[in-house]
Amino acid sequence: MRVLVHIHTMNDAAVIDQALEGLRRQTRPPDAILIVDNASTDGTLDRVFPETVEIIRNPQNLGTSGAVKIGLAHALKREFDWTWVLDADSVPEPEALENLLVFFERLPPAQQEQVCFLACRLATRTSGVDHRPIILTETGIGYVSLDDDVGSCQCDCFIWSGSLFSMRSVAKIGLPSPDYFIDLSELEYGYRARQRDLTGYIVSRAILHQDVGRPPGVMARTCRFGPLSFRLLELSPSRCYYHVRNMLYFWLYQCRPYRPRWVFRSIVHGIFFSRTFAIRPVSHGRHLIACLRGLRDGLTGHMERRY
């Protein structure tokens, strides 16, 4: 089985070398590495890469989902069997890739046919924001509890980084939508996989360290005022926009059958999500405006717009 590693980058000069070193230490080395760069300006690509590394330079930032789309399309064209997607600040344990492939080989043939992705277990849990495996149900979404002592858990979607995608399944599903840009693109892709009776697994013995060498994109802190407490989020205005817009669009226009309860919940979430910035209008005015723009564009279905 031929494995391509896809790394998407944007101004990752400080962390890209550690990701490549993590791949060099794999007990089952990948067959090739592809770096898809989203218009970096900090010298991310100004270095000598190993011969196995190929680089695609995007003239503008296409977001995570746009970069992953390019990587998966490249893998399909070159007829790879698997594509292992990594953020530039991700460092896999040496046996991560081997453990993912061993897990797959031990599945019964019928279950192998249904695999969309095999994901690493995240070892790094920082910032108060937890990535939880998601399952899609008739009534909406649910979250899977991941027990580190259990060999694996089944789910419909998880974060891109550390996920090993079956290219046979990608050929059935199609490529990710670049319009989701950042947030919820994994949910959109997992939804399409579920429609084709495909599924994913998180493999406990395959471990990935995330957010290594830089702060995470989303951080949370709790502020207390006497008996009251507030959970305040710290993230970029652009991420605020895509988070609110994408959630509304998914439940309102893409997910079928139509689920009014989840549409309503998404609207309420967008409003309450904005509240964390509304109470800090001086320092976070741009964040609040981004949320309001996200509400507008999500409700009106304008996924082509960019922040």
Buried (B, 14 or more C-beta within 10 A) or exposed (E): EBBBBBBBBBBBBBBBBBBBEBBEBBEBBBBBBBBBBBBBEEEBBEEEBEEBBBBBEBEEBBBBBBBBBBBBEBBBEBEBBBBBBBBBBBBBBBBBBBBBBBBBEEBEEEEEEBBBBBBBBBBBEEBBBEBEBBBBEEEEBEEBEBEEEEEBBEBBBBBBBBBBBBBBBBEBBEBBBBBBBBBBBBBBBBBBBBEEEBBBBBBBBBBBBBBBBEEBBBBBEEEEEEEEEEEBBBBBBBBBBBBBBBBBBBBBBBBEEEBEEBBEBBBEBBBEBBEBBBEEEEEBEBBBBBBBBBBBBBBBEEBEBBB
